[in-house]
Amino acid sequence: MEAVELKDLDPRIIKQVEDLRKKLDRNPAHAAGILEGIVQRNPGCLEVRQILRQAQNKASAKKASQVTKLLMPLTNLSLTMGVDKKIEKDPAVVMDAAEKAITANPQNTTAHSILGKAALSAGLIDTAIFAFESFRAINPKDSTNAKALMNAYIDNQQTEEAIKVGDATLRLNPADDEVANLIKKASVQQSITKGKWDEEKDFRSKLKDEEQSVKLEQASRARTDEEGMRSLITDALAAIEKEPEDLNSYRDAATNYRKLGEFDNALEMLGRARQTASGKADTTLERLVFQIEREKMAAAIATKEAALEQDPDNASLQSELEALRKEELAFRLEQAKGLVQRYPNEFGYRYELGELYLAQGQLDDSIKEFQLAQRNPKVRVNALVYLGKAYKQKGFYDLAAEQLELAKKEIPVVNEQKKDVLYELGSCYEQQGDMDKAMAEYKALYGMDIAFRDVAEKIDAFYSSKR
């Protein structure tokens, strides 16, 4: 699909759009209805879509509909059912469906996300960026959308914008390696672009201010070499001296120490941050300390594993490695217990503790935590899945099936988790001797992914027994 500018559309449409633009404040709902039709007929015109979005937002602000709110979950569900296949088959149809959902509720982030994915499939990169930016304006904390936006920016050579989004996202979750890698990718692309610029004309001569030139050069390489990271650490330390209560400076220093593998220095900076008045009340710092301490242990384990690969018969190295692994597991369990004790209503912590209990075979303890963890919407589905698996390990197949059935209904798209749930659900029914229900789940999975585990063998065995 080709991108089209407003000026290249039929003159009658141009006039109609301009007239509607002038009437947005008076009757935005009416304008949105007409603009939606124009966008449907001209999906490649981003400018009309942007005007439509203004109309949708104004109409929503003018009259908040309770009916719309009630219908939202249904809209999201119908929109996401088999969306990947729909996008592959006809992205324009999906884009139109997404716009209808946005008209119903401009705050519908699912619709903005699907619009962006469909636009990418249609080759409309600017429209995709607009959709992901609209999502980010509604929920700037969503890391999945941030990554989608960063990838789109990078594909569109907007590296500076990608790095800005990445930096903001890393502040919220410094442990997100995928975001860090996208920042690095954008920085490398920025350096390459700068190199081409150098060929045409000296880089510094294009900037009026020499100091600005130095900062831009430093920023472009800061995430790709040690010198740049240490420079950023120096800047952060200087900022801390001026503003000792600025938690962002502590985080910046800790993040760059972490990238350099200097975990003790990173932990020291976070320790100092937690001593400040605002840091004492910031629970994200405690969680970040936990993550870095785990990374430190993981790095020590990796070093031992590498040494053991070179000397596989070294009993001393093997013993040291086993001790490190036990220490790491005990540390994670102790930390998770401590977090649950201090923050009993932070149900995400209970989910993590449940995972650790389940890994160690402490089934009753894990069941208790997963039951409570369901109250957190972010981990609810995962908690249902693991609760089902815990029940299954205890041999409570009917209880396990109940949880897995709930999880299946709450996973609207086909992904690895959905496949896993279908398989586990089929296994539960099989253990109960209900082969009709078991095969219904296995067949659904077979239709999605014939190579998933041994589902093909189960289907073949079933039909062989029938013959």
N, C-alpha and C positions, 0 to 999 in steps of 0.2 A: 504494500500500500504506500502511495506517495504522499508526502507532506505537501499541503497546499496553503498558500497565504491568502488572507482575506481579500486582498486586492485582485487576486486572480480568479475569484469566483464570479458568477453571473452578476452583472451590475444591479439587477433587481434584488438579488439576495443581499448584496452589499448595502443597498439603501435600507432594506428591511432590518438588517442587523444594526445599522447605525441608528435607525429610529427606535428600535427596542433598547439600545444602550441608553438613550436619552430618557426612556420611560422606566428605567429600573427602579428608581426610588418610589414612583407612584404606584406601580402594579407589578412587583417583581414576579409573583406567581404566574401571571399571564405571560410575561416575557419569557420566563423559564420554560413554559409549555411550548411556545413557538420555537425558541432557540434549541430545545431538545430535538425537535424534528429536523432543524437545519443541520445540527451536528450528526444526526443519524444518517442524513443524506451525504454529508461531507465530513466523515470521521477523521480525515487527515488535516483538517483546519484547526490548529491549536488555538488561534486567536478567538474563534467563535466559541470554542469550548471554555476558554477563560472567561468570556463574557457570560456564558451560561452559568459558570460556577458562581460568579458574582450574584446573578439573579437567584440562584438556589439558596445561597447564604442569606441574602436579604429576605427572601420569602420565609425562610425558616425562622429568622430572628423576629420577623413581624408577627408570626403566628405559630407558636409551638403546638403541635398536634399530639394529643395523648393517644389517638388512634395510631399515628405513625409509630410512636414508641412501642405500642403493643405489637405492631406488625413487624418491627425490626428483626427479632430473632428468626421469624419465618422467612423474611427477605434474605437474611444472611445465609440461612440454610439452603434455600432454593438456589441462591447465587453460587454457592461453593460446591454443590453436588456435581462431581465429575468435571470440575472446572478446567483441569489441565487438558483433558481430551477435547473439551469444547473450544478452548483457546487454540489448540493445534488445528482443529477442523475449520473454525471460522472465527478469528479474533474480532472481526467487526461486530458480529452478533453479540459476543461477550461484552465488548465495549459499550454497546447500546444498553444491554441489561444492567451493566454497572452504573451507567448514567441515570437510569430509572431509579435504581436503589439510592443513588446520591440525591436525586430530586426528592425522594421520600424522606431522607434524612441526611443532610450534608455532613453530619458527624460520623457517618458510617465508614469507619476505617477499612473494613473488609472490602467494601465496594471500591474505595480508592486504590487499595492494593491490587485487586483483580483488574481494574482499569489499567494500572501500570504494567502488569504482566502481559495483558492482551495487547497493549500498545507496543511493547517490546517485540512480541511475536509478529506484529504487523509491520515492524520496521519504523515505527514512529517514536524515535528516541526522545524527542523534545516533549511529546505528550506523556510518555512514561515518566519522565523527570517531573513534569507538572503534577502527575498523580501521586508520586511518592512524596513530593514536597507538600502536597495538600494533606496527606496522611501525617507527615511529620509536624505540620502546623497544629494538628489536632492532638497528637500524642508523640511528643519529642523523645519520650523515653523508650519507645519501641525499637529494640536493637535489630530485629529482623528487617523492618522497613528501612532503618538507617543503612544497613548493608546493601539492600536493593538500590537505594538512592545512590550510595557511594559507587556501586558497580556501574550504574547508569551514567553518573558524572564522569567516571573514568573512561567509559566507552565514548563519551561525547567530548573528550579532551578537556573537561572542566576539573582539572586536578586540584586546584586551590579549594574549590567548593567541597570536593571529596574529602580533603584533608581536614577542613573545618568540621564537617559532620563527624568524621572519625574521631577527632580530638574530643568533641563534646560527648560522643558515645563512650569513649574510653574513660572519661571522668566518672560516668555512671557505673561502668563495669570494667575496671582495669584488667580483669582476667580474660577478657574476650580476645583470644589470639586471632580470630578471623578478622576482626576490625583492625588489629595491629598490622596484619598482613596486607589488608586493603590500603591502609595508610602508606605502607612501604611501597606497594605497587603504584599508588598515585605519585609518590615522591620520585620514584624512578622515572615514571613517565614525564613528570615535571622537569627532571634533569635532562632527559633526552630532548624535550621540546626546547629547553633553554640552550642546549648544545646547537640545535639548528638555528636558533636566534643568534647565537654567537657567530655563526658562519656568515650571516647577513650583515651584522654590524656588532661592534663591541657591546657586550651586555651592559656594562656600567654607563656607557654613553646614553643609553635609553632611559636612564633614571636621573631625575634632577637632583635627588638627594643621595650623596654617597653613603650615608649611614643606613638609609632604607635599602640600598643595594646590598650591603653587607648582611643585613638581617634576612632579606629574602634568600640570598644564597645559603645562609646558615640554615634557615628553615627547610629548604629543599633537600639538604643532605643530612639533616639532624637525625632522621630515622633510618639512615642507611649506613652510617659510620660511627665509630666510637667517639671520635672527636666532637661531632655535633651533639651527641647525647651528653657528654661531659660539659659542654658549653651550656646546654639547657639546665643541667644540674646546678652549675655555678649561678646562672640567672635566678633559679628557684631559691637557692640559699640566700642570695642577696635580697630577694623579695621577702623572705621570711624575716630577715634582720629588720626590714622596714615595717613589715606588717606581721607580727608574730601570731596573730589570730587568723591569718588567711589560710584556711585549710587547703585550698587549691594549690598553693605553692608547695606545701608538704606532699600532696599527692603527685604533683609534677616531678618532684625530686625522687620520690619513691618509685614512680613508674619507670623513670629512666635508669635508676639503679637496678631495677628488676630486669629491664631489657638487657642490661650489661651482665646479668647473672650475679650481681653483687647483692645477694639476698639479705645479708646481715645489715648492710647500709640502708637498704629499703625498709627493713623492719625498724631500724633505729629512727628513721624519719617519721614513720607512722606512730611509733611510740611517743615521740615528741608532739605529734599532732594530737594524740589522745590526751595529752596533758593540758591542752588549751581548754578554755571555758566552753567553746563551741564543740571541740573535739570530744569532750566527755559525753556529750549527748548524741553524738553521731554514730549510730550503730553500723553504718557501712564501713567505717574504719576498722572496727573489730573483725568484720567479715573479711576485709582485705588482708589483714594481718594473718588470719587463718589460711587464706589462699596462698599467700607468699610462703608461709611456713611449710605448707604442703609441697609447694614447688621446690623449696630448698631440699626437702626430704626426697622428692622424686628425682632431683638432679643427682643427689648422693647415690640413690639406688641405680640410676642409669650409669653412673661412673663405675660402680662395682660390677654391673652386668657386662659392661664393655671390657673390663679387666678380666672377668671370668671367661669371656669368649676367647680371649687371647691365651688363657691358661685354664682350660676347662677341668683339669684334674686337681686344681688347687683347693684342698679341703678348707683351708683357712679363709680364702675368699668366699667360698660357698657359705660357710658359717656366718661370716660378716654380712653377706647379702641377706640371708634369712633373718638375721637379727634386725637389720634395717627395715625389712618389710614388716616384721611384727611391730616394730616401733612406730612405723608410719600408720599402720592400721589402728594400733592402740591410741595414737595421738588423735586420729580422725574421730574415733569413737568418743574419746574423752571430751574433745572440743564440741562435738555435736550434742552430747549430754549437757555440757555446760551452757550452751546456747539455749537449749530447750528449758533448762531450769531458770535461766535469767529472763527469757522471753517466751513464756508458756503460750502466749496467744499469737506468736509468729509461726504459723502453721507450716511455712516453707522449711523451717528448721526441723520440724517433726518429720517431714518427708525424708530429709537427708538422714536423720537418725534411723528411720525405718529401713532405709536402704542398707545401712551398715548392719543393723540387726539381722536383716534377711540374708545378707552375704555370709554371716557367721552362723546361720541356722537357728537363730533365736526367734523362732516363728511367732510365739505369743507376744513378745515385746514388739516385733515388727508390725503385727496386726493392729496393736493398740495405736501405734504412731500413724499408720496409714489411715486408720479410721478418722483420726483427728485432722490429718493433713488435707483431707478432702475439702475442708472449709476454705482453703486457699484456692481461688480460681486458677491461679497460674500453674499449680501442680495437681489440680483435682484429677485430671485424666490419668496422669502417671500414677497417682496414689491408688486410683481404682484398679489399674492394671496390676500393680505390685500387690495390692491387697488380694486380688484374685489369685495371683501366683502363690502367695503365702498360704491361703486357704487350700489351694491345690496340693501344696507340699505336705500339709497336715492330713490330706485325704478327704477334706470336706468339699467334695466336687460340686455339690448343689450350691453351696455358698459361693464357691469360686465362680461358678457360671453366672450367678446373679450379678457379681461385680463386673465381670467381663462383658456381660450384655449391656450394662450401663455405659461402660467405656466405649464399646463399639458404636453406640448411638451418639456419643459425644465427639467422635472423630469424624468430621464431615468429608475429609479427603482421603484418597488412597495413598498411604505412605507405609514405611516399614513398620511403624507402630500398629497401624490398623491390621496389617498382615499378621503380625505377631499375636494380636488379640484374637483374630479369627482362628489361628492355629491352636492357641491355648484353649479357646472356647470349645472348639471341636474335640480337643483332647479330653476336656472335662466331661462332655457328653458321652464320649467313647468309654471313658472309665465308668460311667454310670450305666453303660449298656444300652444307651439310647442312640443307636446307629443312624436313625433317620435324621435326628437333629445334628449329630456329629457330621454326617456327610453333607448336610446343607451348608455348614460352615466351611468344610473342606472344599466343596465345589465352588463356593464363592471365592475362596482363596485361590483355587486352581485357575479360575477365570481371570484373576488379577496377575498371578505370577506362578507359572507352572514349575519354576525352578526353586520355589521357596521350600527349604528344608526337604522333608520326604513326602510332601503332600501329593506329588505325582504317584509315588508308590502306593500311598493309601487309596487313592482313587482307582488305580489299576487293580489293587487287591480286592476292592469292593466289587468292581464290575466282574472280575474273574470269579468271585464267589457266587455272583448272581447267575453266571453262565453255567 
